[in-house]
Amino acid sequence: MPTILALDTATSDVSVAVAWDCSEVARRVAAGRRTGELLAPAVREAVAAAGLRPGDLEAVAVGVGPGPYTSLRAGITFAKATGLALGIPVIGACTLDVVARGLTSARSGSAADAVVALDARRKEVYWARYDGSGRRIAGPLVGPPAFVRQANADALWWGPPVPGDDADGDAPPWHVDALELARWVVREWPVGQVASVAGGWDAASGDGGAASPIPQALLRPEPLYLRRPDAVEPTVGAVRP
């Protein structure tokens, strides 16, 4: 079994995990806007708690979002720098897919579809819909939470509270667990072949949602954004106000 460091910074929490030799350590820190400051100490603590040294790591896995630009970029940059420094592969995964994998086991085989949603700020959520087996059947997309819930009224809701929603409280705590990502990588990789598959991950892209298909698979460690940037490069000859 490979020794995996996994981390996700797509939300206001920093989630870190280490999986090795059928053992696991996980840490989660409420970071707010201090992701860059708190990520490295959280990783050091998790690796030390596992009784390992950085050189014992064989791969780094990172949630690629969707998520806020700054915190998401901080996590992916850290993962890439760690992989480069240690000479080990770096793998990404859609954060919503990671959450859904954890919920699949928590739902105990329920046949009902579920919507996984994460705060996207601007009074919106990033969301995707999954069937009872954890297969993504819609999304990831971004939109107002009340609209998303109304459009998926027949599905369970696994995300932040929806304003004005008097639903039955089927939404559990909606944090991201990097341990699920570590487990995913361990299950996907043939034992003893960690380094040989570093270039085999699918590409992820998203600059406006549905137009860019995003595979439900392990991905290259590139940030997944579902919004186009607010700031754009001025065109030649543009007149400034």
Sequence and secondary structure as in RCSB ss.txt:
>XXXX:A:sequence
MPTILALDTATSDVSVAVAWDCSEVARRVAAGRRTGELLAPAVREAVAAAGLRPGDLEAVAVGVGPGPYTSLRAG
ITFAKATGLALGIPVIGACTLDVVARGLTSARSGSAADAVVALDARRKEVYWARYDGSGRRIAGPLVGPPAFVRQ
ANADALWWGPPVPGDDADGDAPPWHVDALELARWVVREWPVGQVASVAGGWDAASGDGGAASPIPQALLRPEPLY
LRRPDAVEPTVGAVRP
>XXXX:A:secstr
   EEEEE SSSEEEEEEEETTEEEEEEEE TT HHHHHHHHHHHHHHHTT  GGG  EEEEE  S  HHHHHHH
HHHHHHHHHHHT  EEEE HHHHHHHHHHHHTTT  S EEEEEEEETTEEEEEEE TTS EEEEEEEE HHHHHH
HTTTSEEESS  TT             HHHHHHHHHHHS TT TGGGTT  B    SSSTTS   SSEE S    
SS  S     TT    
